[in-house]
Amino acid sequence: MSLPTSEQASRFLSPLKGSLTIVLLHDAQARGALSRFLLGCASRMPLEATVLDVDAFYCASMATLVDETSGAPKGEAVLLPDRELEVPALIPLLSSKRQLLVIDDLNSLYSLAPDGRRSQELTVFLRLLSYNAGLNGSWAVATAYRANIDDDTRVASQRSIPAVGDIVVDTDIKDGSLKLKAKGLWPGDELRV
């Protein structure tokens, strides 16, 4: 997958501005393609980005995620300490001046908040992140893994990870291209990159 054009980056990011978007992944191949695409979009727009790299995927894969001709976008990668999550440690992300926040991934983040109180704090944090994105006109994009999803299960229960987002985008990899699907965001409800 090549670096997105400015038009592709704009077409992808424009309807997501001011919201918390949950991008559902089904496999590791989609994760790599989406990560490369997100960094490419940040580089093309250009946007300053922060990546909350929960399981060090971005850090470990940076050489393959960044196109040599454009380099990495301006920004920072944030790693969590190697212990249980203390949600107040995430609060500085709410006051970040960065235009794009990428959280990779929510499943791992929630697994670090094993008890009910921390899980609720994390959900409140994500809702505040959504509010902050709307207030500042910024982007917050979080990935989450989902084994199977169909049109009947798109309505998320209050306890599911997709329920914390304003927008849910489903991904699929076919013939080397990434297909993003969400109702009402793009013509035909999908964007191929």
C-alpha positions, 0 to 999 in steps of 0.5 A: 500500500502506497502513501495516501494522496492529499485527496485520500487523506482529506476524504478519510479525515474530513468526516471524522473531525471532531469525534472519537472514531473507533476503527474495527480490525479483524486481523494483523494485516489490516492493523499494519495497513491502517497504521501506515495509512494513518501516519501517511494521512497525518504526514500529507495533511500535515497534522501533528500526531500523538500515538498512544502505543499501548503494546509498542506496535508503532515503535517496533514497526516504525521502519515499515510504517513510515514511507522513506520519501515523506518521513514520519509526521510531526508528533510523538509516541507515548508508551504506557508503563509496564504495569496495571493502568492508572487512568489519571496518567492519560489525562495529559492527552486531553490537553495535548495540542496535537491535532490527531490522537491515535490510540492503538489499541483499545482491547489492550488498553481495557485489558490493563484496566482489569477491575470495574472501577478502572474500566469505568474510568477509562470509558469516562476518559474516552468520552472526555476525549470525544468531547475534547475532539469536538471542542477543538476540532481535532481527530481522535482515532482508536483501533479495536479488534473484533472477530466478526461483525455484521449489520445486525451487530453494528448496534453496540451494547453499552458495555462494548468497546465500539459503544464509546466512540462517536463513529465506528469504521469497519476495515477489510483488506482485499487485493492489497487495498484497505477498505474502510466502511461506515454508514454515511461517511463516504459515497457508497458507505466505503472508502478504498485506499 
